[in-house]
Amino acid sequence: MLFGDVIGQDVVKQQLRQGVQSERIPHAQLFLGPQGSGKLALAIAFARYILCTDRQDGDACNQCPACLKSARLIHPDLHFSFPFTGASRTSNDFLTEWRSSVLENPYQNINQWLQAINAENKQGNINKEECLNIIRKLSLKSFESDYKILIIWLPEYLGKEGNRLLKLIEEPPERTFFVLVAEQQEKILNTILSRCQLVKIPALSDDEIVAGLQAREQLPSDRVSTIARLANGNFNEAQNLIAQSENDYARLFLEWMRKCYIGNGVELVTWVEQFATIGRENQKQFMRYALHFMREYMQVKLGTTSNVRLPETELKTAQNLTKVIGIDQVGQISALLDDCFYYVERNANPKVLFLNASIKMHQLLKPRVAVSG
């Protein structure tokens, strides 16, 4: 991954180049941006630029031994840490899968990664053993380069274990650099945030996504433009939209809404039992989609459909729902979905959680009956 391979983000690229060229690289940086903005791709391109021994025209040369190894993510002085499953395991146990997954799609999200390692119903984290592993790795001398670089993807998953890394992040060995690649700043320890220089990575523009897709896919220009608008700045989502004709989470959410509206207890129990088997990460993705749908639905309800980021079939469904869901209900439904996301993250029993949520959703959606006195 070269700077030239990273979609858009020209301002950030230039900022990173200048830091390397002036030899004023912060020892710890936090690349913070939304899903699909290219944070991880930027971090890898940045590390490759630092390690390159013959930089040219603002990018790595792509020919020196360091570049050839970095291109395959096997440079001995380029280290990675990321969420995985297993209390006694470390990232070393997943490096083969990590390299394959990132090289295939550096814009991937956490759900795709955990599926790649067959996490099934387990949630990922960066555990105590991994923190000790990081300390051990960075205490060694560099093997081939003058530099050592650690990229931590999604440090949100460190939790309180991040306290073990504070001293190392604040005072790393000479010419050792941390690049933390994050999406949710509020989930990172303040003591870690205070030790990092913040680099904000904005969502991609529709034009940048169009350019990125056209460089990779042979598609009609009108279809590419539609996909870019629906992706809402997320290149990973744009790739997903190309790969699937129908959004599975959309289908599942709208099916749930219909069943909740009807309120047939047997059907709801059956749906919940099936939904409980898809795994926690898929359940969280479902909640993210549901919240996205409700945000876009609000625009439909207010009559401003020109900027709604929903495919045509989902947009029609949203328009039909305007007869059922009022503006006051949107906030209540969104709060219910937020609560579900919160409890899924905390390992709530999915059958109990979503059956309870289904009953509450039915109460929110059921037609209001006028009472005559």
Secondary structure by P-SEA (a helix, b strand, c coil): ccccccccaaaaaaaaaaaaaacccccbbbbccccccaaaaaaaaaaaaaacccccccccccccaaaaaaaacccccbbbbbbbbcccccccccaaaaaaaaaacccccaaaaaaaaccccbbbbbcaaaaaaaaaaaacccccccbbbbbbcccccccccccccccccccccccbbbbbbbcccccccaaaaaabbbbbbccccaaaaaaaaaacccccaaaaaaaaaaacccaaaaaaaaaccccaaaaaaaaaaaaaaaccaaaaaaaaaaaaaccaaaaaaaaaaaaaaaaaaaaaaacccccccccaaaaaaaaaacccccccaaaaaaaaaaaaaaaaaaccaaaaaaaaaaaaaaaacccbbbbcc
